[in-house]
Amino acid sequence: MSGALIQSQASTQRGSEGRAETWRAIAVCGLLVLAILILFGRTLQQGFSDYDDDIFVYNEPHISGGLSWSAIVWAFTKGPQGWWYPLSVVSHMLDCQLYGLHPAGHHLTNLLLHAASAVVLFLVLWRMTRGLWPSAMVAALFALHPLHVEPVAWVASRRDVLSGFFFVLALGAYGEYVRHPRSLWRYLAVVAFFALGLMAKSMLLTLPPLLLLLDYWPLGRFGRTQSYAVTPNAPPAPLPWRIVLEKLPLLALSIAMACTTMRTHDVRPDTMTLAERSANAAVSCVAYIGQLFVPMRLSVFYSHPEAGRPAWQVAAAAALLLAITVAAVIGRRSYPYFFVGWFWYIGMLVPVLGIVFVGPQSRADRYTYLSQIGLYIALVWGAMRLGASWPSRRWVFGISSALILVVLMACSWRQMDFWRNDRALWEHALACDPKNVKAHFMLGLVLEETDETSAAAQYRQALEMGPNEQNIYLWFRTQAHNGLGNIADRKGDYDAALDQYGQALKLDPSFQPAEINTGRILVTQGKLDEAMVHFQRSAELVPDDAIAVCCMAVAQAQQGKTDEAIANYRKTLQIDPQAGVARSNLATLLAECGDVDGAIVQVRRLIETDPDAAIPYYQMAQMLRRQGKSSEAAGYDERGRQANRRYAETQNKRGTELAQQGQTNEAINQFQTAIAAAPDYAQAHCNLADALALQGNFDGAIAHYHRALEIDPSLSSAKQSLDKLSHR
């Protein structure tokens, strides 16, 4: 009787402890989500970045148009620039369907995927190891480390957070399959999550060998290891051949994905030899470890050193990696978590170490998103083993863990500041590496909008670095020439612009934007036949490019080749239905050819696409007058004036904000744009006068105050300011 009572009490105690642990796990999940929302919630205030967000979201019509069958087929057959990330691309389409081009929604998706991955990672590790607190610490490091700011804060890095989510789901499904090895559905779940992850990003290629590592620890399928802790009633270890055999379908998926990636991505060779790439790989592996412990000077882009890697640096990195690898192998029985964690880290980095050319960067923060989970496991379980005999280990681990996470959150908070806008991002990249060619080019691109002189200076600095025309940064130098050409073009210095475009094409004859830009200037100069040569070459370089086809149509229209121009405008709209200039020009040509009804159809589509644009309303009014519908035309004229007024008010508001921030030059540009749209906008004249007065341009200010009072004599602020200037 007493034995039964003791057994009942023990069962009750185990049940109570189990419920308490479940509640602790729920609390951990809640705290992870809360910490991520606090830390990364600031991304919801960010806009899009010019760094690849244009390619993956707002400048790609197939994506920005939202979900459609044709767009989904495009994602799986072509994709942006031919890159095969179909699931990530479809997720961007879904965001555009839900949020339009409002950046907050796109950032929210990245944030939620990261939070979900952290929670699932915790639950998977807890279920595999039965170690609640070490699993929670690994998940917290994954959630909050500054190296992971880039994948979350950068919309175009959806590939990383989405593939990461399916990665942890695949691990969880595999753990459940191990508990029920005869369950076909559980195995198919592993295959499905792995396939979805590969379609988000191919970095998951090395998952099959990683699962073999987990078979060793913590799943114990090669025999019970010291830290085996799946369940007390775990099935006996299967034969080794079966453990390997069940990975073969996953390995087949990896091979297929590797072939697809090699076929669709830009894997062209460059001047870096295999030895140089191997040296960079070794140094990068060590650099990532250093950034794990000291997450400072994190950059959006790490360039290769101009003189290559010093021999001592490569030798030291290789020696350190070899020493850690040997230690992991020798200590695999006593410290299986270290063995698994280390090879998790190295194995997941293999696809992105740059042994095969996948980009000009030497390394990238986003590559640590999944790979460093292995290091977290090795460190956390190692610390638990080290302090197992300490009397106050719970207090020591609790306080030290809290301090580590607070420091990491502070570092991540600071890193988030650099992602607030493109200028801050690239200025920080240059602060980390003043010889960063890409950073100079990208900063020049950002500055073009507000300060062309500074932008040109950045482009020239990019051109001064790496003079070898065959170096790895050739593309950025080509772009820098193109940027200088654009600046000269806007200033009306066409000879200088053509020279810069020519320099770009000399560096890279396949650089299509310079062909288009050269053709545009030649059209302006009336050299239509020469322009057509460049447009045709552009179309050959990038078939079905909407801009190239539209430019050809413009030149053909000026040559009097109306039928050809109409055909190319229609082709442009087939490629990009949102091409407003092509639709407007097509409407004009159709009207000139007597097809007024067809022209009206095109203008109506313009109005439906952008109801805030004024020009289509005026265009519609002209068409209706040709049909004798004067009263209806007058209504469209009025709607055009209202649209102009709304646009002017928006520009005036933006100018006021810039003036308050002390950006007077930019504010003047906004006020002038507002006045150009609505010449009778009195408040815009007054605001422009205020800004001109701040610059000391008193004559200009007085003229605009007078104009404001002519439009609205009751504008008291203009009267007062004019009186002050008159008595100065």
C-alpha positions in Angstrom: 0.0 0.0 0.0 2.8 2.4 1.0 4.6 1.6 -2.3 1.5 2.5 -4.3 1.2 5.7 -2.4 4.8 6.7 -2.9 4.5 5.9 -6.7 1.3 8.0 -6.8 3.0 10.9 -5.1 6.0 10.6 -7.4 3.7 10.7 -10.4 1.9 13.7 -9.1 5.2 15.5 -8.5 6.4 14.7 -12.0 3.1 16.1 -13.4 3.4 19.2 -11.4 7.0 19.8 -12.5 6.0 19.1 -16.1 3.2 21.8 -15.9 5.6 24.2 -14.3 8.2 23.7 -17.0 5.5 24.2 -19.7 4.5 27.5 -18.2 8.2 28.5 -18.1 8.5 27.6 -21.8 5.4 29.7 -22.6 7.0 32.6 -20.6 10.2 32.2 -22.6 8.3 32.3 -25.9 6.5 35.5 -24.8 9.7 37.2 -23.7 11.5 36.3 -26.9 8.6 37.9 -29.0 8.5 40.9 -26.7 12.2 41.5 -26.9 12.2 41.2 -30.7 9.3 43.6 -31.0 11.0 46.2 -28.8 14.3 45.9 -30.6 13.2 45.5 -34.2 9.9 47.4 -34.0 11.8 50.5 -35.2 12.1 49.0 -38.6 8.4 49.8 -39.1 9.5 53.5 -39.3 12.1 52.8 -42.1 11.5 53.2 -45.8 12.8 51.0 -48.5 16.5 50.9 -49.3 18.0 51.6 -52.7 20.2 48.5 -52.0 18.3 45.7 -53.8 14.9 46.6 -52.4 14.2 48.2 -55.8 15.1 44.9 -57.5 13.0 42.7 -55.2 10.1 45.1 -54.5 9.2 48.5 -55.8 10.9 48.7 -59.2 10.0 45.2 -60.4 6.5 45.3 -61.9 5.9 41.6 -61.6 6.4 42.0 -57.8 4.9 45.4 -57.1 1.7 44.5 -58.9 0.9 41.9 -56.2 -0.2 38.3 -56.6 -1.3 36.9 -60.0 -0.8 33.6 -61.8 1.4 35.2 -64.4 3.6 36.8 -61.7 3.9 33.5 -59.8 4.9 31.7 -63.0 7.5 34.4 -63.6 8.9 33.9 -60.1 9.4 30.2 -60.7 10.8 30.5 -64.2 12.7 33.8 -64.3 12.7 35.9 -61.2 14.4 39.3 -60.6 17.6 39.4 -62.7 17.3 35.7 -63.3 17.9 34.8 -59.6 15.9 31.8 -58.5 14.4 32.6 -55.1 10.8 31.8 -56.0 9.3 31.5 -52.6 10.9 34.7 -51.3 9.8 36.5 -54.5 6.2 35.3 -54.0 6.3 36.5 -50.4 7.2 40.0 -51.6 4.3 39.8 -54.1 2.0 38.9 -51.2 3.3 41.9 -49.2 2.5 44.2 -52.2 -0.9 42.7 -52.4 -1.6 43.3 -48.7 0.3 46.6 -48.1 1.0 48.0 -51.5 4.3 49.9 -51.5 4.0 51.0 -47.9 7.4 50.0 -46.4 6.1 49.3 -42.9 4.1 46.3 -44.0 7.2 44.7 -45.7 9.3 45.4 -42.6 6.6 43.8 -40.4 6.8 40.6 -42.4 10.5 40.3 -41.8 10.1 41.1 -38.1 7.4 38.5 -37.7 9.3 35.8 -39.5 12.3 36.4 -37.3 10.2 36.3 -34.2 8.6 33.0 -35.3 12.0 31.5 -36.1 13.3 32.4 -32.7 10.3 30.8 -30.9 10.4 27.6 -33.0 14.2 27.3 -32.6 13.7 27.4 -28.8 10.9 24.8 -28.9 12.8 22.5 -31.2 16.0 22.6 -29.0 14.0 22.2 -25.8 12.2 19.2 -27.2 15.4 17.6 -28.6 17.6 18.2 -25.5 15.1 18.7 -22.6 17.3 21.6 -21.6 14.9 24.5 -21.1 17.3 27.2 -20.1 20.2 26.5 -22.4 17.6 26.2 -25.3 16.2 29.6 -24.2 19.6 31.2 -24.2 20.5 29.9 -27.7 17.2 31.2 -29.0 17.7 34.6 -27.3 21.2 34.9 -28.8 19.8 34.1 -32.2 16.9 36.6 -31.7 19.0 39.6 -30.4 22.5 39.4 -31.8 23.6 42.5 -33.7 24.8 40.4 -36.6 21.1 39.6 -37.2 20.0 43.3 -37.6 20.8 43.1 -41.3 18.5 40.2 -42.2 15.6 41.7 -40.3 16.0 45.4 -41.1 16.7 44.9 -44.8 13.5 44.1 -46.8 15.5 42.4 -49.6 17.0 40.0 -47.0 13.6 38.3 -46.9 15.5 35.3 -48.3 17.3 34.9 -45.1 14.5 35.2 -42.6 12.1 33.2 -44.7 14.5 30.3 -45.4 15.4 30.5 -41.7 11.8 30.0 -40.7 11.5 26.9 -42.9 14.9 25.7 -41.6 13.8 25.5 -38.0 10.5 24.0 -39.0 12.5 21.3 -40.9 14.6 20.6 -37.7 11.4 20.3 -35.6 9.8 18.0 -38.1 12.9 15.9 -38.2 12.9 15.6 -34.4 9.3 14.3 -34.5 10.2 11.9 -37.3 13.1 10.5 -35.1 10.6 9.8 -32.4 8.3 8.0 -34.9 10.7 6.6 -37.5 8.0 4.6 -39.3 5.8 7.7 -39.9 5.8 8.5 -43.6 3.9 11.8 -43.0 6.5 13.0 -40.6 9.3 12.3 -43.0 7.4 14.0 -45.8 7.0 17.0 -43.6 10.8 17.2 -43.3 11.2 17.0 -47.1 8.5 19.6 -47.6 9.9 22.2 -45.2 13.4 21.6 -46.6 12.2 22.1 -50.2 10.3 25.3 -49.2 13.5 26.6 -47.4 15.6 25.9 -50.5 13.1 27.8 -52.6 13.5 30.8 -50.3 17.3 30.7 -50.3 19.8 28.0 -51.4 21.9 28.4 -48.3 20.1 25.5 -46.7 21.9 23.1 -49.1 23.9 21.5 -46.2 20.9 20.6 -44.1 21.3 16.8 -44.8 24.8 16.5 -43.2 23.5 18.8 -40.4 20.8 16.2 -39.6 23.5 13.6 -39.4 25.2 15.7 -36.7 21.9 16.0 -34.8 21.6 12.2 -35.1 24.8 12.1 -33.1 23.8 14.7 -30.6 21.3 15.3 -29.1 19.2 12.7 -30.8 21.6 9.9 -30.0 20.9 7.7 -33.0 24.5 6.5 -33.3 24.2 5.2 -29.7 23.7 7.0 -26.5 26.1 9.9 -26.0 26.7 11.5 -22.6 24.2 14.3 -23.2 21.5 12.3 -24.9 18.2 13.5 -23.6 15.5 13.0 -26.1 13.0 11.0 -24.0 13.4 8.3 -21.4 11.5 6.0 -23.8 13.4 6.8 -27.0 13.5 4.1 -29.7 16.6 2.0 -30.0 19.3 3.4 -32.3 18.7 2.3 -35.9 21.4 0.8 -38.0 23.9 3.4 -39.4 23.1 2.5 -43.0 19.4 3.5 -42.4 20.4 6.8 -40.9 22.4 7.6 -44.0 19.9 6.2 -46.4 17.0 8.3 -45.2 19.0 11.4 -46.0 19.4 10.5 -49.7 16.1 12.2 -50.9 17.2 15.4 -49.0 20.6 15.1 -50.6 19.0 14.8 -54.0 17.1 18.1 -53.3 20.3 19.8 -52.3 22.1 18.7 -55.5 19.2 19.8 -57.7 19.1 23.2 -55.9 22.9 23.6 -56.3 22.6 23.0 -60.0 19.7 25.5 -60.3 21.7 28.1 -58.4 24.8 27.6 -60.6 22.6 27.9 -63.7 20.6 31.0 -62.7 23.0 33.1 -60.6 25.9 35.1 -61.8 28.9 32.8 -61.2 31.2 34.3 -63.7 34.9 34.0 -62.9 36.9 37.0 -62.0 40.6 37.8 -61.3 40.6 36.2 -57.9 42.2 32.8 -57.9 41.0 29.7 -56.0 43.8 30.2 -53.6 42.8 33.8 -52.9 39.2 32.8 -52.4 40.2 30.0 -50.1 42.3 32.4 -48.1 39.4 34.8 -47.8 37.1 31.9 -46.7 39.4 31.0 -43.9 39.8 34.6 -42.7 36.0 35.1 -43.0 35.3 32.1 -40.8 37.5 33.5 -38.1 36.1 37.1 -38.5 32.5 35.8 -38.0 33.7 34.2 -34.7 35.3 37.5 -33.6 32.1 39.4 -34.4 30.1 36.9 -32.3 32.0 38.0 -29.3 32.7 41.7 -30.3 29.9 42.8 -32.6 31.4 46.1 -33.6 32.1 47.8 -36.9 29.4 45.7 -38.6 29.0 46.9 -42.2 26.4 46.3 -44.9 29.2 45.4 -47.3 32.7 44.1 -46.6 35.1 44.6 -49.5 38.2 42.5 -50.4 41.5 44.2 -49.5 43.2 45.7 -52.5 46.5 44.0 -51.8 44.9 40.7 -50.9 45.0 38.9 -47.6 48.4 39.0 -45.7 50.1 35.6 -45.5 50.4 35.7 -41.7 46.6 36.5 -41.4 45.7 33.5 -43.6 48.1 31.2 -41.8 46.8 32.2 -38.4 43.2 31.8 -39.4 43.8 28.4 -41.0 45.8 27.3 -37.9 43.0 28.4 -35.6 40.3 26.7 -37.6 42.3 23.5 -37.8 43.0 23.5 -34.0 39.3 24.0 -33.2 38.3 21.2 -35.7 40.8 18.8 -34.2 39.7 19.6 -30.7 36.0 19.1 -31.7 36.8 15.7 -33.2 39.0 14.5 -30.3 36.4 15.6 -27.7 33.3 14.4 -29.5 32.4 11.8 -27.0 32.9 13.9 -23.9 31.6 17.2 -25.5 29.3 16.1 -28.3 27.5 19.5 -28.3 30.8 21.2 -29.1 31.5 18.7 -32.0 28.0 19.3 -33.4 28.0 23.0 -32.8 31.3 23.6 -34.5 30.5 21.5 -37.6 27.0 23.1 -37.8 28.8 26.5 -38.0 31.4 25.4 -40.6 29.0 23.3 -42.7 26.3 26.0 -43.0 28.9 28.6 -44.1 30.2 26.4 -47.0 27.7 27.6 -49.6 28.5 31.3 -48.9 32.2 31.3 -48.3 32.9 32.5 -51.8 34.9 29.5 -53.0 32.7 29.8 -56.1 32.1 33.4 -57.1 28.6 34.5 -55.8 29.3 38.2 -55.4 31.9 40.9 -54.9 31.6 40.9 -51.1 34.3 39.2 -48.9 31.7 38.2 -46.3 28.3 39.4 -45.1 26.5 39.6 -41.7 23.4 37.8 -43.1 25.5 34.7 -43.7 25.7 34.2 -39.9 21.9 34.1 -39.5 21.7 30.3 -39.3 25.3 29.2 -39.2 26.1 30.8 -35.8 23.3 28.9 -34.1 25.9 26.1 -34.0 28.4 28.3 -32.1 25.6 29.4 -29.7 24.9 25.7 -28.9 28.6 24.9 -28.3 29.1 27.9 -26.1 25.9 27.6 -24.0 26.0 23.9 -23.4 29.8 24.2 -22.8 29.1 26.9 -20.1 26.5 24.6 -18.5 29.0 21.8 -18.4 31.7 24.0 -17.0 29.6 25.3 -14.2 27.8 22.1 -13.4 29.5 21.7 -10.0 29.2 25.3 -8.9 27.0 25.7 -5.8 25.5 29.0 -7.0 25.4 28.2 -10.7 21.8 29.2 -11.2 22.5 32.7 -9.9 25.7 33.0 -11.8 24.2 31.8 -15.1 21.1 33.9 -14.6 22.8 37.1 -13.9 25.6 36.6 -16.6 23.0 35.6 -19.2 20.9 38.7 -18.5 23.9 41.0 -18.7 25.0 39.4 -22.0 21.6 39.8 -23.5 21.3 43.4 -22.3 24.7 44.3 -23.9 23.7 42.5 -27.2 20.4 44.4 -27.3 22.3 47.7 -26.7 24.7 46.9 -29.6 21.8 45.8 -31.8 19.9 49.0 -31.0 22.9 51.0 -32.1 23.3 49.0 -35.3 19.7 49.7 -36.1 20.5 53.4 -36.2 22.7 52.8 -39.3 19.7 51.2 -41.1 17.4 54.2 -40.6 18.2 55.4 -44.1 20.6 54.7 -47.0 22.8 57.7 -46.3 23.5 56.6 -42.7 24.0 53.0 -43.9 26.7 53.8 -46.5 28.4 56.5 -44.4 28.8 53.9 -41.7 30.2 51.4 -44.2 32.8 54.0 -45.2 33.6 54.7 -41.5 34.3 51.0 -41.2 36.4 50.9 -44.4 37.3 54.1 -46.1 38.5 52.1 -49.2 35.1 50.4 -49.7 34.5 51.0 -53.5 30.9 49.9 -53.3 30.1 52.2 -50.3 31.5 55.2 -52.2 29.4 54.3 -55.2 26.2 53.7 -53.2 26.6 56.9 -51.2 27.1 58.8 -54.4 23.8 57.3 -55.6 22.0 58.4 -52.5 23.5 61.9 -52.6 22.5 62.4 -56.2 19.0 63.3 -55.1 20.1 66.2 -52.8 23.7 67.1 -53.4 25.1 66.4 -56.9 28.5 67.9 -56.1 29.0 65.5 -53.2 27.6 62.7 -55.2 30.2 63.3 -58.0 33.0 63.4 -55.4 31.9 60.0 -54.1 31.8 58.6 -57.7 35.3 59.9 -58.4 36.6 58.3 -55.2 35.2 55.0 -56.3 37.0 55.4 -59.7 40.3 56.2 -58.0 40.3 52.8 -56.1 41.3 49.6 -57.8 42.6 51.0 -61.1 42.9 47.5 -62.6 40.1 47.3 -65.2 39.7 43.6 -64.5 39.3 43.9 -60.8 36.4 42.4 -58.8 34.8 45.8 -58.4 34.6 46.6 -62.1 30.8 46.8 -61.9 30.8 49.5 -59.3 33.3 51.6 -61.2 31.2 51.2 -64.3 28.2 52.4 -62.3 30.2 55.3 -61.1 31.0 56.5 -64.6 27.3 56.1 -65.4 26.4 58.2 -62.3 28.8 61.0 -63.4 27.2 60.9 -66.8 23.7 61.3 -65.3 24.9 64.3 -63.3 26.4 65.9 -66.4 23.2 65.1 -68.4 21.0 66.9 -65.8 23.3 70.0 -66.0 23.0 70.0 -69.8 26.6 69.2 -70.4 25.9 66.5 -73.0 29.5 66.1 -74.2 30.7 65.3 -70.7 27.8 62.9 -70.2 28.5 61.1 -73.4 32.1 60.8 -72.4 31.3 59.2 -69.1 28.8 56.8 -70.6 31.5 55.9 -73.2 33.9 55.2 -70.3 31.3 52.9 -68.7 30.8 51.0 -71.9 34.6 50.7 -72.4 34.9 49.0 -68.9 31.8 46.8 -69.6 30.4 46.7 -73.1 27.4 44.8 -71.8 26.4 47.6 -69.4 22.9 48.3 -70.7 22.0 51.5 -68.8 24.9 53.4 -70.5 23.5 52.3 -73.9 20.1 53.7 -73.0 21.5 56.9 -71.6 23.6 57.5 -74.6 20.7 56.9 -76.9 18.5 59.4 -74.9 21.1 62.2 -75.3 21.5 61.5 -79.0 17.7 61.8 -79.3 17.9 65.2 -77.6 20.6 66.2 -80.1 18.4 65.1 -83.0 20.8 62.2 -83.9 17.9 59.7 -84.2 19.7 57.1 -86.4 22.6 56.9 -84.0 20.3 56.8 -81.0 18.4 53.8 -82.5 21.7 51.9 -82.8 22.2 52.2 -79.0 18.6 51.4 -78.2 18.7 48.3 -80.4 21.9 47.2 -78.7 20.3 47.8 -75.4 17.3 45.6 -76.4 19.8 42.8 -77.4 21.6 43.0 -74.1 18.4 42.8 -72.1 15.5 41.3 -74.1 12.0 42.5 -73.3 13.3 45.5 -71.3 10.5 48.0 -71.0 12.7 51.1 -70.9 14.7 50.1 -74.0 11.6 49.3 -76.0 9.9 52.6 -74.9 13.0 54.6 -75.9 13.0 53.0 -79.3 9.3 54.0 -79.7 10.2 57.6 -78.7 12.9 57.8 -81.4 10.7 56.1 -84.0 7.9 58.6 -83.3 10.3 61.5 -83.9 11.5 59.8 -87.1 7.9 59.7 -88.4 7.7 55.9 -88.1 4.3 56.1 -86.4 3.3 52.4 -86.9 6.6 51.1 -85.5 6.4 53.5 -82.6 2.8 52.4 -81.7 3.8 48.8 -81.9 6.7 49.3 -79.5 4.6 51.4 -77.1 2.2 48.5 -77.0 5.0 46.0 -76.5 6.3 48.2 -73.6 2.9 48.0 -71.9 2.8 44.3 -72.3 6.1 44.1 -70.5 5.2 46.7 -67.9 1.5 47.7 -67.7 2.4 50.4 -65.2 4.6 52.3 -67.7 2.7 55.6 -67.7 5.0 57.5 -70.1 4.5 54.8 -72.7 0.7 54.8 -72.3 0.5 58.6 -72.4 2.6 58.7 -75.6 0.6 55.9 -77.1 -2.6 57.8 -76.5 -1.1 60.9 -78.2 -0.1 58.9 -81.3 -3.4 57.1 -81.5 -5.2 60.4 -81.4 -2.9 61.8 -84.2 -3.8 58.8 -86.3 -7.5 59.5 -85.8 -8.2 56.7 -83.3 -9.5 59.0 -80.6 -11.6 56.2 -79.0 -8.5 54.1 -78.7 -6.6 57.0 -77.2 -9.4 57.6 -74.7 -9.1 54.0 -73.6 -5.4 54.4 -72.9 -5.9 57.7 -70.9 -8.7 56.1 -68.8 -6.2 53.4 -67.9 -3.7 56.1 -66.9 -6.3 57.8 -64.6 -7.3 54.4 -63.1 -3.6 53.6 -62.4 -2.7 57.0 -60.9 -5.8 59.2 -60.0 -3.5 61.8 -58.4 -1.6 62.6 -61.6 -2.8 65.8 -63.3 -1.6 65.3 -66.9 -4.0 62.4 -67.8 -7.0 64.6 -66.9 -5.8 67.4 -69.2 -5.0 64.8 -71.9 -8.5 63.4 -71.5 -10.0 66.9 -71.8 -8.2 67.4 -75.2 -9.5 64.1 -76.5 -13.1 64.9 -75.5 -12.9 68.4 -77.2 -11.8 66.6 -80.4 -15.1 64.7 -80.1 -17.1 67.9 -79.4 -17.7 67.1 -75.8 -16.8 70.5 -74.4 -18.8 70.3 -71.1 -17.3 66.9 -70.2 -13.8 68.2 -71.1 -14.2 71.2 -68.8 -14.9 68.7 -65.9 -11.6 66.9 -66.6 -9.8 70.2 -66.8 -11.0 71.0 -63.3 -10.0 67.6 -62.0 -6.5 68.2 -63.5 -6.3 71.5 -61.6 -7.4 69.8 -58.4 -4.8 67.1 -58.9 -2.1 69.7 -59.5 -3.2 71.5 -56.3 -3.0 68.3 -54.2 0.5 67.6 -55.6 1.6 71.1 -54.9 0.3 70.9 -51.3 2.3 67.7 -50.8 5.4 69.3 -52.1 4.8 72.4 -50.0 4.4 70.4 -46.8 7.6 68.5 -47.5 9.4 71.7 -48.1 8.2 73.1 -44.8 9.5 69.9 -43.0 12.9 70.3 -44.7 13.1 74.0 -43.8 12.4 73.1 -40.1 15.3 70.6 -40.3 17.6 73.3 -41.6 17.8 71.8 -45.1 17.1 75.1 -46.9 18.4 74.2 -50.3 16.2 71.1 -50.4 13.2 73.1 -49.1 13.6 75.6 -51.9 13.5 72.9 -54.5 10.3 71.5 -53.0 8.6 75.0 -52.9 9.6 75.6 -56.5 8.1 72.3 -57.5 4.9 73.2 -55.7 4.7 76.6 -57.5 5.4 74.9 -60.9 2.4 72.6 -60.3 0.1 75.4 -58.9 1.4 78.9 -59.8 -1.5 80.5 -57.8 -0.5 78.8 -54.5 0.1 81.8 -52.3 1.4 79.9 -49.2 4.1 78.2 -51.4 5.2 81.6 -52.7 5.4 82.8 -49.1 7.3 79.8 -47.9 9.7 80.1 -50.8 10.3 83.7 -50.0 11.1 82.8 -46.3 13.7 80.3 -47.5 15.3 82.7 -50.0 15.5 85.3 -47.3 17.4 82.9 -45.0 19.9 82.5 -47.8 20.3 86.2 -48.2 18.5 86.3 -51.5 16.4 89.3 -50.5 15.4 90.4 -54.0 14.0 87.0 -54.8 12.2 86.8 -51.4 10.6 90.2 -52.0 9.4 89.2 -55.4 7.7 86.0 -54.0 6.2 87.9 -51.1 4.6 90.3 -53.6 3.3 87.4 -55.7 1.8 85.7 -52.6 0.0 89.0 -51.7 -1.3 89.4 -55.2 -2.9 86.0 -55.0 -4.1 86.4 -51.4 -4.0 89.9 -50.0 -5.1 88.6 -46.5 -1.9 86.6 -46.1 -0.6 88.3 -42.9 2.7 86.4 -42.6 3.7 87.6 -46.1 2.8 91.2 -45.2 4.9 91.1 -42.0 7.9 89.5 -43.6 7.8 92.0 -46.5 7.7 94.9 -44.1 10.7 93.6 -42.3 12.7 93.2 -45.5 11.6 96.6 -46.7 13.0 98.3 -43.5 16.2 96.2 -43.2 
